Amino acid sequence: MKPLAQLDRRGVQAVLVDIDETLTTGGKLTAEAYGALERLQRAGLRVVPVTGRPAGWCDHIARMWPVDAVVGENGAFYFFYDDGRLHKRFQDGAAARAEKRARLDAIATRILAAVPGCALASDQPYRETDLAIDYCEDVPALPLEAAQRIAEVMRQGGLTAKVSSIHVNGWFGDYDKLATTKRLFAERFAIDLGQANRAVVFAGDSPNDAPMFGFFENSVGVANVRRFEKQLSEKPRYVTAAAAGAGFAELAAHLLGG
């Protein structure tokens, strides 16, 4: 991973950013990080959070934050706010989502029995498509081995499973953050991310960001990504000196020539 200063900011037109411990710091969205989002958008860059957080949160983010769209629940959907209303694009229809949620409940019961100390994520009631198991957000922190065991039980149940900095997320389907981000840019902005790769920067911090790290030439890890270095199937090309939200603000300042 190279120092951020080596990232060539010329021609960058869009910034994609994970939320938990990339944009936030210790679970809080700082004024510095939020201001960095706003400065990027005001400078004419497209700004899109790409997160594992739930539909309920993403409704608020798309409406209220200085962003152009949001990808949520690890790629289950994208939302954007335009012409005074919220637009939603899900991978699955409403009936399919309801049927899958019922199946997720049984898997959740197995996980809670298999991994003592974990719990349903506090934001689970606001999710449309996936199962989020908390291993260090609102429960006493468990080791990464416990998170990997949770992911293993999810996969045994037929789920795609990804470890984030706070949760393990599982869902039925083969989509991920990258697939839905590509769909968003094609449908909403008429941009092929394969062709426009170098015009986009992605910032993240954990294993569920690996598909994004691997795809984007301008992929950036905030400094705390090093916690997961051994678990990353794909690593970011660049890394900030600062961690979490301060690292994102560092990235924004670099892109804006600050």
N, C-alpha and C positions, 0 to 999 in steps of 0.2 A: 504494500500500500504506500503510495507516494504522498508527500506533503501536499496540502491543498494549494499552496502557492504555485505548484506546477500545472494546475488545471488551466487550460486555455479558455478564457471566458468569451472570446470573440465568437459571435454568431449564436450565442445561447438565447433561446426564445421562450423556454418554459422551465419551470422548476416543480418537480414532484417531491413530496416529502412525507415520510412516515410521521406519525404523531407521537406515540408513547416513547419517551426518552430520546427522541430525535428533535421534536419540536418542544415537548414538555421537559421539565426538569423536576425530578422527584414527584411526578404526578401533577405538577402545576404548570400552567401556561403563563410564562413570564411576559411582562410588558415588552422586554427586549425581543423575544422571539415573535410575539404577535406583531410588533412593529416591523420586524424584518419581512414578514409576509406582506404587509401593506406597502412597504417601500418597493418590494419587487413588483407587485401588481401595478403600482403607480408608475413605475418605470417602463411599463408596457409588456412585461413578461407574463405569460400564463402561469397561474399558480394552482396546483392541484394536490391536496392531501391524499395519500394512498395508505389506508389504515386497516387494521383488524377490528376497529371499534364498530359499534352497532348502528343499525339503521336509525334508531332514535337520536343518537348523537349526530349522525351524518345529516339528518334533516335540519338540525340547528346549524351545523357548520356550513352547509350549502346556502342557507338563507342569510346568515348573520356575519360570517367571516369574510375577509377580503380575499376570496378565492373564486376561481372560474368553474370549478366542479369538485366533487369528492368521490373517490372510490372507497367503498367500505366493506366490512366483513370479509377481508382478504380477497376481494374480487367478486363477491356475490352480486354487486350492483354498482352503478354510478348514479349520482344525483347532481343536478345543477339547477340554479335559480335564474329564471329569465322571464321577461315580460310580466313581472309581478307574481309569478307562481313557481312552485317547485316541480321539477320534472324528474321522474324516476325511471330507470332502466335496469330491470332485474334479469339475471341469467335464467331464472325459473319463473313460471306463472304462479299465481296465488295458490291454486290447488296443490301444485307440486310442493310448494314451500310448506304448506300446512301438513302434508303427509310426511315430509322429511323431518319436521320438528317433532312429530310424535315418535319417530324412530330414534331421534337423538336423545330423548328422555331416558330410554332404557340403557343406552350406552353411558350416559352420565351417571346412572346408578352404579354401574359396574366400575367406573373409574373412581368414584368416591370411596368404594369399598377396597379397591386395589391399592390406592395411594393415600395412606393416612396423612392428614394435614392439608390436603388440597380442598378446594371448594368451588362451587359454581361461582363464576364471576359475578360481581355485583351488578354489572350491566347486562346480564343475560336476559332479563325481562324485556329489554328493548331491542333484542336481536330478531331478525326475520329468518335467517338461514343457517346459522352455525351454532356450535356448542363452544363456549369459552370456559375453560377451567383455570382458576386462579391458583398460581403457585408462589406468588410473592407480592401481589399488590395489596390486598386487604387481609391476607393471612400471614402468619410468621413465615419468613422466607424459607422455601425448600431448596435443596441443591439442584443443580441442573440435571443431575441423574434422575431426580423425581419427575422433572418436566419431560425428560426423554421417555420415562416409563408411561406417563400419561399419553404421550403421542403414540407409543406402541399399542396401548389398549385401544385407542381410537382407530388405528390402522387395522387391528384385528377385527373391529366392528365394521370395516368397509369404508372408513372415512379417509379423506385426505387430511393430514394433520401437519400443523406448523407451530413451531415454538417462537413466541415473541419475547420481549423483555419482561413481560408480566403475566401473560396467559399462555396456555396451549389451546389453539383453535382447531376444531375439526368440522368437516362438512362433507356432504355427499356431492360429488362432482369433481371434474378434473380442471376446473378453472383455478386461477390464482391472481395475485395482484397484477402481474404483468399482462395476462391475457385480457383482463377487463380494461386496463389502462390503454392497451392497443385499440380495443373496441371503442372506448370513449373518444380517443383522438381521431379515429377514422370517422365515426358517426357525427360527432359534435363539431370538430374543427377541420374535417377533411384533410387530415395529416396522416401519412403512413409513417409510423415511428421507425420502421426498418430503414426507410430512406432518410428520415430526419433525425436519426439517432444522435448525432453530435450537437444538435440544436437543443437538446434536453438534458437537464441535470436531475439526477435522483439522489436524495439523501435518506439514509436509514441507519439502523443500529443493531439488527438482530436476524436470526435465521430465517424468519418468514419474509425477509427482504432479499434473500439470496437470488431469486429469479430476476429481480430488478438489478441487483449488482452485476449479475452475469450478462445481462442484455445491454445495459447502457454503458457506452464508452466513458461518459462523464458521470460515473457513479461515485458517491461520496459516503463515507461512514463518519459519523460523529465519533469523537475519541473513545466513547464507551463501547463502541463496536468490538474493541479488543477483548472484552469479556467473553464474547462468543466466537473468537477467532477459530478455535478448534472445531466448532460445530457448523461453521459456514461452508456449504458446498461451493459457493461462489463468493469471493471477497470483493469489496469495493476497490476501485482503482486508486482512490484518493482518501485521505483521512484528515480531519480537522485537528487542531491542537487542543481545542476546548471540547468539553463533553456536552451532550444533551442540547438544550435550547441555546446555550451560549455557542455551541458548535454550529448550530444552524445560523445564528446571527453572524458568526464568522464567515460562513459560506455566502450569505447574502451580501455582506460587505465586500467580499472578494469579487462577486459577480457584478456588483454595481461600481466597482473601481474605488471602493473606500479604503 
